[in-house]
Amino acid sequence: MRPASVTYGVASPAEIAGMTGKEFLQAVSDGRLPAPPIAKVLNMWLAEVGDGFAVFEGDTGPELLNPQGTVHGGWALTLIDSATTCAAHSLLPAGASSTTVETKGNFSRPITAETGRVRAEGRVVSRGRRIISAEARVLDGAGRVLAHGTATIMVLNGDGDGDRRPTAPSAVSPADRT
């Protein structure tokens, strides 16, 4: 169920220091840490967290409609991406993070403003040292599959092993410009 009072924002590194992935996600779900701003915009929230498992719920509405009058497919794909990535993140040790490499979705039934609350259940399928594969299903209130998909998630250990992001473009010497 959606928390009655939600704070939105991004947790600071100091707030999450020492937390495992599951502890971090549980703190977001419980409201001890802020929910990400995208959750407010897309009317969705992290509802459950387990080992290799995560559930997002969301409410459809007219603000999510595409020009054809159905809920935009990107909303369902965002639920799939969120559920799969958080399922993967729940298995990470303290100090590690993750990012989506690829997400693929299939849409089985139309989602409309009248569909109401949906549930996206994400589960880890395979876990490697650097790559985690996960799958998710988006279900309506009757348990019917509205969409389903898979994701590939990269584990970032924060150990400097390819995880550093460039802060500025590297300089190109005149000899390399040919």
N, C-alpha and C positions, 0 to 999 in steps of 0.2 A: 504494500500500500504506500502511496506517496506521503512523504513526511508533511506534517501540517505547516511547519515553518522551516523554510530552507534558506540558507545563506549561499550565495554564489560567488565564486572567485577561484583563485588558483592557490593551492597550498605552497608555502615557502619551503625551500630545502631544509631549513631548520625544523619545521613542523613535522616533516616526514623522515628525518634522519633516524636511522636505526630500525625503521619499520620494514617488515617484509611486504611483498606485494599484496598479500591477502589482508594484512593488518591495515595497510593504507586504504585499500578499497572498502574494508569494513568501516573504517573511520569516516569515509565519505558517505557511505550508505546510512550510517547511524547519525550523521549530522555533526560529528565531532570535528570534521574538516569540511571546507566548503565544497559544494557540488560545482562542477565545471560550468562556466557561463553558457556553453552550447546547450546544456540540459534545459535551461530556462527558455531559450529561444525555440527549441524543438519540442518542448513539453514532454520530456522523458526523464527518467531517473533510474539509478542503480537500486534495484530492489532486493537482490540476494547475492551473496558471495560464498563460494565453497572452494574446495581444492580442485582446480581445473574447471571450475563452473562459475558462471555469472548470469544473472538475469537482469534485464532492463525492462521496465514497463513504460508505456507512453499512452497518452490520450490523443485520439484523432480530433480534428476540428477544422472549421472552415479556413483557418490561417495556414493550413498545410496543403490546400488544394492546388492542383496544377490547372492550366487553362481548360482541360477537358472535364474538370469537376471531380476527379478522384484525387486521393492523397498522392503527392509526388513520390515517385519511386525512391528518390534520394533519402527520404525520411526512413523508409524501411531498410535501405542499405546502411544508413547510419546506425540504426538499431543493431543490424547484423554485425557491423564493424565494432561497435561498442561492446556488445556481448562477447564476441570472440576475443577481442583484445584484452578485455578485463578477465576472461576465463584464463587466458595465458598469463596475464600479469599476476594472477592469484598464486601462481607457482614460483614466483621469483623471490630470491633472497633479498635481504636488506642491501641497499646500495645499487641494485640493478633496476633498469627500466626497460621499456619495450616500445616498439613502433610498428605500425602496420606496413608490410611490404606490398601486399596485394589483398584485395577483397573482391569476391565474386558473388553476385546474388541472382536468384531466380524468383520471379514473381508468379505465384500460383493462383491467387484470387485478387480481385480488386479490393483496395482498401478505400473506404469512403469516410466522410465526416461522421456518418452515422455508425461506423464500425465500433466506435467507442474504444475502450482500453484494450491494448494489445500487450503481449508478453513476448520478449525475445530471449530465448534460452541458449546460451553459448556453452560449448563443451570442448575441452582440449581433446584432440584425436591423437596427436603425436608430439612428443617433446624431445628436442635435441638440445645440444649445448648452446647453439646460436639461433636455431629456427624452431618455432612452435607452430603446428597446424591446428586449426580449430574449426568447428562448424556451429551454425546457429539456425534456429527455426523461429520465425515470427508467427505467433498464434493468436487467434481471436478468442473471445470469451468462452466459446464453445470448444476450444481446443483444435479448431481447424487450422491447417497450415496456410498462411497468407503469403509467406515468402520463406526462402531458406537460402543458405549460402555458406561459403567457406572463406577462410582467411589464412594468410601466412604472416606470422609475426616474428620480428627480429628482436633478439635479446641484446640489450646494450648493458654491458657489465660495469661501465664507468671505470674500467681499469686502464683506459688509454689504448686498448687494443682495437684500434679502428673506430672508436666511439667518439673521438673529438670532432666537433664541427668547426669548419673554418670560420674565422672571424673577419677575414678580409681576403679579397682575391689575391692569389699569389702573383708576385711580380714576374713578368716575362722579359727575359734579357733580349736585347736587339739581335743576338745571334740565333735565338729560337724563333724569330718572326718570319723566317723564310718558308 
